[in-house]
Amino acid sequence: MQKSIIAALILILAALAVGCGSSPPLEVKSLRNAQGPGNVEFTRVTYDELPQEIKGWVDATRGVSLAREKEFGRRRYILVTYGAHPTTGYTVEITRVESSGAKIYVTVKFTRPTDDQFVTTKTTKPYDIVYIEPSPLPMEFYPIGDEFHVPTEEEKGVL
């Protein structure tokens, strides 16, 4: 009986810790649900459409999970890489870009293959890249889906 109670308490505490650690501030939750003025228009681009300098920037970090941004020309590129994985089925997608007027918030959806999904053994390095109008505002990244954190250049020391 005591073991059951202890196990239940551990599960409850673990659930609370995960829930508390992954929730963005309330300000961001309301911003995510906003329609209209807070939304920032972005354009998804393919690798072949990128300028050579941006291609090199993408290639330099595809094997690492990382969020980066870079101004080039009259565009501010936003790149999120999901690292190297041994199979297919991993995806990353920038789903929303919003501005509060003080910061730009980028929502990123990460997906891992499910247990019943057909995958092939092949090293993959998923990434997504979009661009927005240039802006001096700082950027914050918020994960949804199968990850709880989006590592940034500052955290990993990649500048």
C-alpha positions, -999 to +999 in steps of 0.1 A: +000+000+000+028+025+009+046+017-023+015+025-043+010+058-025+047+067-030+046+058-067+014+079-072+030+109-055+061+106-076+040+105-108+020+135-097+052+155-088+067+145-122+036+156-141+036+189-122+073+195-129+069+188-166+038+209-169+053+239-151+086+237-170+071+237-205+044+264-201+053+298-217+045+330-198+008+339-198+016+369-220+027+345-247-003+322-244-027+350-251-005+362-279-006+328-295-043+329-296-044+364-311-056+371-346-046+400-367-023+427-354+002+404-335+007+381-365+039+386-385+038+375-422+065+350-430+075+332-462+088+296-462+116+291-487+133+260-501+170+253-500+173+260-537+158+294-533+183+306-507+212+329-514+246+311-513+256+327-480+224+316-463+229+280-477+262+279-460+247+292-428+220+264-429+245+237-437+267+247-408+241+236-382+218+211-398+232+183-376+224+201-344+191+211-327+192+248-329+172+280-335+190+308-354+182+340-371+201+362-395+195+393-415+207+391-451+197+415-478+163+429-469+152+397-451+154+383-416+158+346-419+146+323-391+161+288-391+152+259-368+172+226-371+162+194-354+196+177-354+207+144-369+184+114-365+189+077-376+156+073-393+130+092-413+098+105-396+113+135-378+099+169-388+102+205-377+080+233-388+078+270-380+040+274-375+036+309-363+055+342-360+040+370-339+051+403-324+041+419-291+058+451-301+087+444-278+096+409-290+091+385-319+077+351-308+083+320-331+062+289-325+079+257-337+063+223-341+085+192-336+073+158-346+089+124-339+079+092-356+052+073-338+057+037-327+034+024-355+048+047-382+068+032-411+102+047-411+134+038-430+169+037-416+185+068-431+202+097-414+180+127-416+186+163-405+152+181-406+150+218-406+127+246-415+136+281-427+114+312-432+120+349-436+103+380-423+108+417-428+140+429-410+133+440-374+155+450-345+132+432-320+147+402-301+133+368-308+120+340-286+112+305-297+084+283-283+081+246-290+049+226-295+046+189-303+072+164-293+099+187-278+098+210-247+127+233-255+142+251-286+179+256-281+192+289-293+226+301-306+233+319-273+227+288-253+250+266-275+276+293-280+271+294-318+273+329-330 
